[in-house]
Amino acid sequence: MRNFAIIVFLAALLAFGCLGQEGSAGVSSGGSDSDIRYAMTSLSGGSSESAAPAASEGQYMTKEGSITLKVAEGTLETKFSDIKDALRSEGADVSDVSYSEYGNRKQYTLTVKVAPSKFDSVNAMLQQMGEVKDLSVQLEDVTQQYVDLDTRIKNREIELERLYELYNKSTKVTDLLDVEREITRVETDLEILKQQKQYLVSKVERSTIRITAYEDKPASQQLTLSLEGLGQMFFAAMAAAVTLVVLAVGFLLPFAIVVGILWLLYKAFRGNKTAKPRQPEHSRIPPQP
């Protein structure tokens, strides 16, 4: 009796196991394509996160940043050389280098282009080169702009192809001239759109960072420059005043000459008109009684 019960129990387990296998098979066969892909990914050792980048393959982002660094007095040249060497080691393209001096400081500015993947590491490296006074980062999603440009380019190419076909089929001179004008217009639009797309692609492929490195001038130099600036302002004001006087004289002198001549003519004319005839000397002698 006891052996019979054990046999029945084992048979029940086998039957339940077969039912479970059929149920699991039904679920796998009725699953969606995404479920199947997920299962295949899991079996191959991957994870659901590994497929995330594929969803953003069609996304286009631009990165732009700026940073202002203050370095110790007397170290600007050395620090600037170190910055350039470090940027070149990161594969950055350096351009627009300029040097300028102000009343209280002197500085270098430059623009670099780096790969987007190195944008953050380059910014972190620059922050170690001096005291950060200003830092900004701008991210812009230009996916829609890129898609719009790509669509417009394709439409222009289709339109241009049709115009070429129409040109080859035209026989009248007037028709040929009209088609040529349209071809020229479409070709111009297509070239402009391609340039805009290329510019957008270049911004996506190479991120821009504008760098300013400066140092304060010594107080003695600042005082000397202040005195020199005051002296230059004084002499500039004197020169401006002299210039104004000369211009005023040069402007008013012709008018003064003309007015003087007119006044002399007026006096001469008025004097001749009002002058009385002179009586002879003997008319003044009273007659003799």
C-alpha positions as semicolon CSV with decimal commas, in nm:
position;residue;x (nm);y (nm);z (nm)
1;M;0,000;0,000;0,000
2;R;0,281;0,232;0,086
3;N;0,461;0,162;-0,242
4;F;0,141;0,228;-0,436
5;A;0,104;0,571;-0,273
6;I;0,461;0,663;-0,364
7;I;0,404;0,560;-0,728
8;V;0,085;0,769;-0,747
9;F;0,267;1,071;-0,601
10;L;0,550;1,045;-0,854
11;A;0,302;1,012;-1,142
12;A;0,123;1,326;-1,024
13;L;0,451;1,518;-1,016
14;L;0,536;1,408;-1,370
15;A;0,194;1,513;-1,498
16;F;0,220;1,853;-1,329
17;G;0,565;1,903;-1,474
18;C;0,444;1,829;-1,827
19;L;0,161;2,078;-1,786
20;G;0,406;2,343;-1,668
21;Q;0,629;2,286;-1,971
22;E;0,335;2,320;-2,207
23;G;0,227;2,643;-2,035
24;S;0,573;2,794;-2,063
25;A;0,593;2,690;-2,426
26;G;0,262;2,859;-2,494
27;V;0,381;3,179;-2,336
28;S;0,706;3,187;-2,535
29;S;0,532;3,119;-2,864
30;G;0,270;3,384;-2,804
31;G;0,519;3,657;-2,698
32;S;0,585;3,974;-2,898
33;D;0,897;4,048;-3,101
34;S;1,027;4,275;-2,828
35;D;0,992;3,996;-2,574
36;I;1,181;3,763;-2,802
37;R;1,458;4,020;-2,857
38;Y;1,477;4,080;-2,481
39;A;1,503;3,706;-2,417
40;M;1,775;3,670;-2,680
41;T;1,965;3,960;-2,528
42;S;1,941;3,808;-2,183
43;L;2,056;3,469;-2,309
44;S;2,355;3,623;-2,487
45;G;2,474;3,782;-2,162
46;G;2,358;4,138;-2,244
47;S;2,126;4,361;-2,049
48;S;1,838;4,588;-2,129
49;E;2,062;4,891;-2,068
50;S;2,299;4,789;-2,348
51;A;2,027;4,863;-2,604
52;A;1,967;5,219;-2,472
53;P;2,224;5,396;-2,695
54;A;2,051;5,260;-3,004
55;A;1,745;5,468;-2,918
56;S;1,954;5,789;-2,927
57;E;2,152;5,717;-3,241
58;G;1,943;5,968;-3,435
59;Q;1,989;6,244;-3,177
60;Y;2,216;6,538;-3,257
61;M;2,349;6,756;-2,976
62;T;2,584;7,053;-2,982
63;K;2,804;7,148;-2,687
64;E;2,952;7,492;-2,631
65;G;3,129;7,625;-2,326
66;S;3,340;7,909;-2,194
67;I;3,580;7,935;-1,902
68;T;3,774;8,224;-1,747
69;L;4,085;8,143;-1,544
70;K;4,291;8,368;-1,319
71;V;4,656;8,275;-1,275
72;A;4,922;8,403;-1,038
73;E;5,112;8,721;-1,125
74;G;5,408;8,658;-1,352
75;T;5,291;8,311;-1,463
76;L;5,058;8,398;-1,750
77;E;5,299;8,307;-2,028
78;T;5,392;7,975;-1,867
79;K;5,033;7,882;-1,785
80;F;4,914;7,972;-2,131
81;S;5,183;7,753;-2,287
82;D;5,084;7,466;-2,054
83;I;4,717;7,507;-2,151
84;K;4,797;7,489;-2,521
85;D;5,016;7,180;-2,475
86;A;4,747;7,006;-2,268
87;L;4,478;7,087;-2,525
88;R;4,686;6,953;-2,813
89;S;4,750;6,633;-2,620
90;E;4,371;6,591;-2,602
91;G;4,342;6,628;-2,979
92;A;4,192;6,977;-2,962
93;D;4,217;7,227;-3,247
94;V;4,339;7,566;-3,120
95;S;4,238;7,883;-3,304
96;D;4,165;8,255;-3,260
97;V;4,450;8,320;-3,017
98;S;4,475;8,684;-2,904
99;Y;4,658;8,886;-2,638
100;S;4,539;9,211;-2,479
101;E;4,623;9,438;-2,188
102;Y;4,398;9,656;-1,975
103;G;4,459;9,901;-1,695
104;N;4,471;9,631;-1,426
105;R;4,536;9,304;-1,608
106;K;4,667;9,126;-1,917
107;Q;4,512;8,821;-2,074
108;Y;4,512;8,559;-2,348
109;T;4,198;8,433;-2,521
110;L;4,162;8,137;-2,752
111;T;3,900;7,908;-2,900
112;V;3,933;7,530;-2,918
113;K;3,739;7,252;-3,089
114;V;3,729;6,913;-2,918
115;A;3,550;6,585;-2,969
116;P;3,218;6,578;-2,779
117;S;3,334;6,272;-2,586
118;K;3,626;6,476;-2,445
119;F;3,428;6,791;-2,370
120;D;3,384;6,718;-1,998
121;S;3,739;6,589;-1,947
122;V;3,887;6,897;-2,116
123;N;3,675;7,126;-1,900
124;A;3,790;6,940;-1,589
125;M;4,152;6,969;-1,701
126;L;4,120;7,343;-1,760
127;Q;3,976;7,396;-1,413
128;Q;4,305;7,266;-1,270
129;M;4,506;7,529;-1,459
130;G;4,401;7,827;-1,249
131;E;4,132;7,988;-1,039
132;V;3,797;7,956;-1,214
133;K;3,625;8,294;-1,234
134;D;3,354;8,206;-1,484
135;L;3,229;7,879;-1,630
136;S;2,934;7,809;-1,858
137;V;2,815;7,515;-2,068
138;Q;2,537;7,520;-2,327
139;L;2,380;7,206;-2,469
140;E;2,141;7,225;-2,763
141;D;1,939;6,951;-2,926
142;V;1,953;7,017;-3,302
143;T;1,795;6,690;-3,411
144;Q;1,484;6,854;-3,554
145;Q;1,693;7,116;-3,735
146;Y;1,909;6,842;-3,886
147;V;1,606;6,639;-3,996
148;D;1,445;6,948;-4,153
149;L;1,762;7,031;-4,346
150;D;1,801;6,672;-4,462
151;T;1,439;6,661;-4,582
152;R;1,469;6,991;-4,766
153;I;1,790;6,877;-4,934
154;K;1,627;6,556;-5,055
155;N;1,326;6,747;-5,187
156;R;1,552;6,989;-5,374
157;E;1,749;6,701;-5,524
158;I;1,427;6,538;-5,647
159;E;1,308;6,870;-5,786
160;L;1,641;6,926;-5,959
161;E;1,632;6,581;-6,116
162;R;1,286;6,646;-6,255
163;L;1,397;6,981;-6,394
164;Y;1,687;6,813;-6,572
165;E;1,444;6,566;-6,728
166;L;1,215;6,848;-6,833
167;Y;1,509;7,039;-6,979
168;N;1,610;6,741;-7,190
169;K;1,256;6,707;-7,321
170;S;1,203;7,077;-7,400
171;T;1,225;7,191;-7,761
172;K;1,125;7,555;-7,747
173;V;1,383;7,818;-7,663
174;T;1,147;7,997;-7,423
175;D;1,081;7,673;-7,238
176;L;1,453;7,602;-7,216
177;L;1,522;7,947;-7,070
178;D;1,246;7,910;-6,812
179;V;1,373;7,569;-6,706
180;E;1,731;7,698;-6,686
181;R;1,620;7,975;-6,450
182;E;1,444;7,722;-6,229
183;I;1,748;7,494;-6,236
184;T;1,970;7,783;-6,128
185;R;1,734;7,874;-5,844
186;V;1,706;7,517;-5,717
187;E;2,081;7,459;-5,743
188;T;2,146;7,774;-5,540
189;D;1,896;7,671;-5,273
190;L;2,046;7,322;-5,264
191;E;2,398;7,455;-5,218
192;I;2,289;7,683;-4,934
193;L;2,107;7,399;-4,759
194;K;2,410;7,171;-4,792
195;Q;2,634;7,437;-4,641
196;Q;2,393;7,482;-4,350
197;K;2,386;7,107;-4,293
198;Q;2,765;7,086;-4,308
199;Y;2,797;7,368;-4,056
200;L;2,550;7,195;-3,825
201;V;2,733;6,864;-3,858
202;S;3,064;7,035;-3,777
203;K;2,912;7,180;-3,458
204;V;2,785;6,837;-3,359
205;E;3,112;6,657;-3,437
206;R;3,338;6,918;-3,270
207;S;3,242;7,098;-2,950
208;T;3,359;7,455;-2,889
209;I;3,525;7,592;-2,575
210;R;3,628;7,958;-2,541
211;I;3,909;8,009;-2,292
212;T;4,030;8,327;-2,120
213;A;4,340;8,321;-1,901
214;Y;4,451;8,641;-1,725
215;E;4,669;8,775;-1,447
216;D;4,654;9,099;-1,248
217;K;4,926;9,354;-1,303
218;P;5,142;9,466;-1,008
219;A;5,011;9,769;-0,818
220;S;5,310;9,982;-0,924
221;Q;5,238;9,914;-1,292
222;Q;4,873;9,992;-1,239
223;L;4,964;10,329;-1,075
224;T;5,208;10,412;-1,354
225;L;4,951;10,323;-1,614
226;S;4,692;10,532;-1,432
227;L;4,922;10,837;-1,433
228;E;5,009;10,776;-1,795
229;G;4,643;10,746;-1,873
230;L;4,565;11,076;-1,700
231;G;4,850;11,247;-1,886
232;Q;4,728;11,107;-2,216
233;M;4,376;11,222;-2,135
234;F;4,501;11,574;-2,051
235;F;4,704;11,611;-2,369
236;A;4,423;11,458;-2,572
237;A;4,181;11,715;-2,425
238;M;4,423;11,999;-2,502
239;A;4,470;11,877;-2,855
240;A;4,094;11,849;-2,898
241;A;4,048;12,206;-2,767
242;V;4,312;12,345;-3,004
243;T;4,156;12,154;-3,289
244;L;3,814;12,301;-3,209
245;V;3,957;12,654;-3,197
246;V;4,133;12,610;-3,530
247;L;3,818;12,467;-3,687
248;A;3,608;12,752;-3,545
249;V;3,850;13,013;-3,678
250;G;3,871;12,845;-4,013
251;F;3,493;12,823;-4,031
252;L;3,414;13,177;-3,909
253;L;3,700;13,368;-4,075
254;P;3,550;13,370;-4,428
255;F;3,219;13,492;-4,289
256;A;3,396;13,764;-4,090
257;I;3,582;13,882;-4,401
258;V;3,263;13,891;-4,607
259;V;3,075;14,076;-4,331
260;G;3,361;14,327;-4,298
261;I;3,365;14,398;-4,671
262;L;2,988;14,442;-4,678
263;W;3,007;14,678;-4,381
264;L;3,275;14,892;-4,545
265;L;3,074;14,908;-4,865
266;Y;2,764;15,005;-4,672
267;K;2,948;15,281;-4,485
268;A;3,101;15,412;-4,803
269;F;2,769;15,415;-4,985
270;R;2,583;15,575;-4,693
271;G;2,855;15,836;-4,647
272;N;2,841;15,944;-5,009
273;K;2,463;15,969;-5,001
274;T;2,430;16,182;-4,687
275;A;2,731;16,411;-4,740
276;K;2,635;16,783;-4,803
277;P;2,820;17,001;-5,060
278;R;3,091;17,212;-4,902
279;Q;3,034;17,589;-4,906
280;P;3,309;17,808;-5,035
281;E;3,511;18,006;-4,788
282;H;3,395;18,347;-4,907
283;S;3,031;18,261;-4,844
284;R;3,101;18,254;-4,475
285;I;3,213;18,621;-4,472
286;P;2,921;18,848;-4,388
287;P;2,846;19,114;-4,644
288;Q;2,987;19,462;-4,586
289;P;2,736;19,731;-4,468
